[in-house]
């Protein structure tokens, strides 16, 4: 059974962002935006691209939830996410915070085992 978060699953499918960003690179120096006809065509293309992206994203989300329900994959637990963050670069604030949180909970960030005192 594979352990994967929904965000990582969506990234594998190429639909991790909430919006496609199709229009971002096409806005700069676009001569067709100077005319009404060109502007309408451009925005129609953008709308079509965004709808297609949202359709793919929704299908990927449904596939993820279906795979979770069928038992082929499972989402990461909070502990697994914290351990992954704690094993990041030691200069990152999120890594340091994850290590402090795990220490407060009595969990060794290197092994994931409970810290026994004594």
Secondary structure, 3 states (H helix, E strand, C coil): CEECCHHHHHHHHCCCCCCCCCCHHHCCCCHHHHCHHHHHHHHHHHHHHHHHHHHHHHHHHHHHHHHHHHCCEECCCHHHHHHHHHCCCCCCHHHHHHHHHHHHCCECCCCCCECCCC
